[in-house]
């Protein structure tokens, strides 16, 4: 992944992404949901499938025309998870540029310590966005109960918070 700020310009195709998984280990856990938001036309797409291979194929077809993938903590979690699960499932990927908003918003420092401030929920509070869904740790329970609407709502809520943070970072001339 390459962090290249020249791709943040107006005319580039940008896609905000978030994933939900059955756990934190991409070698044994799987992706259960992917949501994306096109920053130009604001089209939201959410994919939830039992067949992870098909889910990944659909995701990579969405990414095909994009110049930049934008995420929150994506360089540490979402993107490595997507790539490893794609390799495991023998799904063709695409090279892309990545912009991880957590790095910028948190002063370019990343910590996997859940008690370090600067999580997506912390930024939601600062941006006055009330979280309506459970945290990501509940997604595996919803998946086993086949409560797909709850998974979709959570993933899409994360996308909208990430988009709000993206807009704020642009307002502050950090992008």
C-alpha positions in Angstrom: 0.0 0.0 0.0 1.2 3.4 -0.9 0.2 6.6 0.8 0.3 9.2 -2.0 -1.4 12.5 -1.2 -1.5 13.5 -4.9 -4.5 11.2 -5.2 -6.6 13.3 -2.9 -7.4 15.9 -5.6 -10.9 16.6 -6.8 -10.8 14.7 -10.1 -9.7 11.3 -8.7 -12.0 8.4 -8.0 -12.1 7.7 -4.3 -13.9 4.9 -2.4 -14.4 4.9 1.4 -14.4 1.3 2.7 -15.1 -0.6 5.8 -15.3 -4.4 6.6 -16.8 -6.5 9.3 -15.3 -9.9 10.1 -15.8 -13.0 12.3 -12.7 -12.1 14.3 -9.3 -10.4 14.2 -7.2 -13.1 12.5 -7.4 -13.1 8.7 -5.7 -16.5 8.6 -8.7 -18.2 10.3 -11.5 -15.7 10.5 -13.5 -14.4 7.5 -15.0 -11.3 6.0 -18.8 -11.1 6.5 -19.5 -7.6 5.2 -17.9 -4.9 3.0 -19.4 -1.5 2.6 -18.2 1.2 0.3 -19.0 4.8 -0.5 -18.0 6.6 -3.6 -17.0 10.1 -2.6 -18.1 11.6 -5.9 -21.6 10.4 -6.4 -22.1 9.2 -2.7 -23.3 5.8 -3.9 -23.2 3.3 -1.0 -22.7 -0.4 -1.7 -22.9 -3.1 1.0 -22.1 -6.7 0.3 -23.1 -9.4 2.8 -22.7 -13.0 1.6 -22.2 -16.4 3.1 -19.8 -17.2 0.3 -16.7 -15.2 1.1 -15.1 -15.8 -2.3 -18.1 -14.3 -4.1 -18.1 -11.4 -1.6 -14.4 -10.7 -2.3 -14.9 -10.9 -6.1 -17.8 -8.4 -5.9 -15.7 -6.1 -3.7 -12.7 -6.1 -6.1 -15.0 -5.4 -9.1 -16.1 -2.3 -7.2 -12.5 -1.2 -6.6 -11.5 -1.8 -10.3 -12.0 1.9 -11.4 -10.9 3.5 -8.1 -7.7 5.5 -7.7 -7.8 5.6 -3.9 -9.2 3.6 -1.1 -10.0 5.6 2.0 -10.5 4.0 5.4 -10.2 4.4 9.1 -7.5 2.1 10.4 -7.6 0.4 7.1 -3.8 0.1 6.6 -3.6 -1.8 9.8 -6.8 -3.9 9.7 -9.2 -3.7 6.7 -6.7 -3.8 3.8 -4.4 -6.5 5.1 -7.5 -8.6 6.0 -9.0 -8.1 2.5 -5.7 -9.0 0.8 -5.0 -12.1 2.9 -8.6 -13.4 2.6 -8.4 -12.8 -1.2 -5.1 -14.8 -1.4 -6.6 -17.6 0.7 -9.7 -17.7 -1.6 -7.7 -17.3 -4.8 -9.5 -14.1 -5.7 -7.8 -11.6 -8.1 -7.0 -8.3 -6.5 -6.1 -4.8 -7.8 -3.2 -2.6 -6.9 -4.4 0.6 -5.3 -3.4 3.6 -3.3 -4.6 3.8 0.3 -5.4 6.7 2.6 -5.8 5.7 6.3 -7.6 8.6 8.0 -6.7 7.3 11.5 -3.0 8.0 10.8 -3.8 11.6 9.9 -6.4 12.3 12.5 -4.3 10.8 15.3 -1.1 12.7 14.3 0.4 9.9 12.3 0.7 7.6 15.3 -1.1 4.2 15.3 -1.7 2.0 18.3 -3.6 -1.2 18.5 -4.3 -0.5 22.2 -8.1 -0.2 22.4 -7.7 2.3 25.2 -5.7 4.8 23.2 -8.0 7.7 22.3 -8.7 8.3 18.6 -10.9 5.4 17.7 -13.7 5.8 15.1 -16.2 6.1 18.0 -14.1 8.8 19.6 -14.2 10.8 16.3 -17.9 10.2 16.0 -18.4 11.9 19.4 -16.2 14.8 18.4 -18.1 15.2 15.1 -21.5 15.0 17.0 -22.5 11.8 15.4 -24.6 9.6 17.7 -23.7 5.9 17.2 -26.9 3.8 16.8 -25.3 0.4 16.4 -23.2 -1.9 18.6 -19.5 -2.0 18.2 -17.8 -4.4 15.7 -17.3 -7.1 18.2 -21.0 -7.9 18.1 -21.0 -8.6 14.3 -20.1 -12.3 14.6 -23.1 -12.9 16.9 -25.3 -11.2 14.4 -23.8 -13.2 11.6 -24.5 -16.5 13.3 -28.1 -15.4 14.1 -28.4 -14.3 10.4 -29.2 -10.7 11.6 -27.7 -9.3 8.4 -29.6 -6.0 8.6 -27.8 -5.2 11.9 -24.4 -6.0 10.3 -25.3 -3.8 7.3 -26.4 -0.9 9.5 -23.2 -1.0 11.6 -20.9 -1.2 8.6 -22.7 1.6 6.8 -22.7 3.7 10.0 -18.9 3.3 10.1 -18.7 4.4 6.5 -20.7 7.6 7.2 -18.6 8.4 10.2 -15.4 7.9 8.1 -16.9 10.2 5.4 -17.6 12.9 8.0 -14.0 12.6 9.3 -12.7 12.8 5.8 -14.7 16.0 5.2 -13.4 17.5 8.5 -9.8 16.7 7.6 -10.3 18.4 4.2 -11.8 21.4 5.9 -8.7 21.6 8.1 -6.4 21.4 5.1 -5.0 18.0 6.2 -6.0 16.4 2.9 
